[in-house]
Amino acid sequence: MSEPMEALVKIRYRGAKLAARLVPEGDGVRVEFAQAVQGGVSPGQAAVFYDEAGVVLGGGWMERRPVQPAAAPVAGGAGGR
């Protein structure tokens, strides 16, 4: 993944797929949820990324990283998970 993209993200087995923006950042992807996640997100939780048709695009495990202001440029390579 080399450019930001819109996707649906599921973080709980029985949870709903949530609208989010996936932004490549270093060797991972920053997930920017469109709305606050009910119950929050914890480091170590799995996240699965889907397109609108329900096809799995990828996934990974959540990490805690400092939140960057929306206007700040994102440093890092184009690698994704």
C-alpha positions in Angstrom: 0.0 0.0 0.0 1.6 3.3 -1.1 -1.3 5.7 -0.8 -4.0 6.3 1.9 -7.3 4.5 1.2 -10.8 4.2 2.7 -11.7 0.8 4.1 -13.9 -1.0 6.7 -12.0 -2.2 9.8 -13.2 -4.9 12.2 -11.5 -5.1 15.6 -13.7 -7.4 17.5 -14.9 -10.9 16.5 -18.6 -10.0 16.9 -18.1 -6.3 16.2 -19.3 -4.3 13.3 -17.0 -3.2 10.4 -16.2 0.4 11.0 -15.4 3.1 8.4 -11.8 4.1 8.5 -8.9 5.6 6.5 -5.8 3.5 6.2 -2.6 5.6 6.0 0.8 4.0 5.2 3.3 4.8 7.9 6.7 3.3 8.1 6.4 -0.5 8.1 2.8 -0.4 9.1 -0.5 1.4 8.6 -2.2 4.1 10.7 -5.9 3.5 11.1 -8.0 6.7 11.4 -11.5 5.7 12.3 -14.3 7.9 11.0 -16.0 7.9 14.4 -15.0 7.0 17.9 -14.8 3.3 18.5 -17.2 2.2 21.2 -15.2 0.4 23.9 -12.0 1.9 22.6 -9.0 0.1 21.0 -6.2 -1.5 23.0 -2.7 -2.4 21.9 -2.5 -6.0 20.9 -6.0 -6.2 19.4 -6.2 -7.6 15.9 -7.6 -5.4 13.1 -8.8 -6.8 9.8 -9.3 -4.5 6.8 -12.1 -5.0 4.2 -13.1 -3.3 1.0 -16.8 -2.4 0.4 -17.5 -5.8 -1.1 -16.3 -7.5 2.1 -13.0 -8.8 0.6 -10.2 -9.0 3.1 -7.5 -6.5 2.2 -5.1 -7.3 5.1 -4.7 -6.8 8.8 -2.4 -6.6 11.7 -2.2 -5.8 15.4 -2.8 -2.5 17.0 0.1 -0.6 18.6 0.0 2.5 20.7 1.6 5.4 19.0 1.5 9.2 19.7 -1.4 10.9 18.0 -0.3 13.3 15.3 -2.2 16.5 14.5 -4.2 16.1 11.4 -2.2 18.8 9.5 1.2 17.3 10.3 2.9 15.4 7.5 3.4 11.7 7.9 7.0 10.4 7.8 7.9 6.9 6.7 8.1 4.6 3.8 5.4 3.0 1.6 5.5 -0.4 3.3 2.2 -1.8 4.5 0.8 -4.9 6.1 
